[in-house]
Amino acid sequence: MTDARILLRYEAEAADRRVAHVVIDNPARLNTLTPPLLRELAATLWKLAGDETLRAVVLAGTGEKAFIGGADIDVMATLDRASAAGFISLIHEACQAIRALPVPVVARLQGFVLGAGMEIAAACDLRVAAETARFGMPEVKLGIPSVVEAALLPGLIGWGRTRELLLLGEVHDAATLAQWGFLNRVVPLAALDGAVEDLLQSLFTAGPDAVKRQKRLIAAWEELPTGAAIEAGIDAFAAAWDSDEPARMMREFQAKRRNQQK
């Protein structure tokens, strides 16, 4: 019997600043991911993808000890070749659901961020961590390779550091991961929620349609060769004028500049 679950709440300072907070709630086991929890997480995220009122999603874990301490080792210890593929595919589906969300996903990271927890964090668009957070991909120490969204790590931290992280399975502090480029912000634990809020406030100053287009374009860039990526950008730029957002926001900018010059 387990009380592990996914919590969902919304906040909105205004109608155009609606944020969904998705929380992995399994603190007694460091928010480790079981198959039912992974299915619930993916289902929650896929549902949010259809909510056109959202501006952002914040992904977090309950308590101070862990964001996600990894996948459930008790479950993995029972796997065989056939069931292993099904289990790891659940982690991939949760990561895929994060990446498929049309709005930015901010990872709020504290305590342990290990294995599947790092893959979930890597799938997010932005990562804010407490100074006390600890990061690692220790799968090789359990006789298995790091897979699925670990494939995102070279693009975030480079091939050399990815090899160090995955081949040695060591745990690193937040300062190191920030230096490597994995983290966008590192703050004291007491300031973590404030840092997430500051990032959201900055995000709210951007055009909602532009941010969604930018997220889609970045995802396309990950898959395309340079020439095709540039062409995709040209198309995305032109398509921005399918709405009134560019003209409206540029008029607002021009008016503000004129007022400042008076």
Buried (B, 14 or more C-beta within 10 A) or exposed (E): EEEBBBEBEEEEEEEEBBBBBBBBBBBEBBBBBBBEBBBBBBBBBBEBBEBEEBBBBBBBBBBEBBBBBBBBEEBBEEBEEEEBEEBBEBBBBBBBBBBEBBBBBBBBBBBBBBBBBBBBBBBBBBBBBBBBBBBBBBBEEEEBEBBBBBBBBBEBBEEEBBEBBBEBBEBBBBEBBBBBEBBBBBBEBEBBBEBBBBBBEEBBEEBBBBBBBBBEBEEBBEEBEEEEBEEBBEEBEEEBEEBEBBEEBEEEEEEEEEEEEE
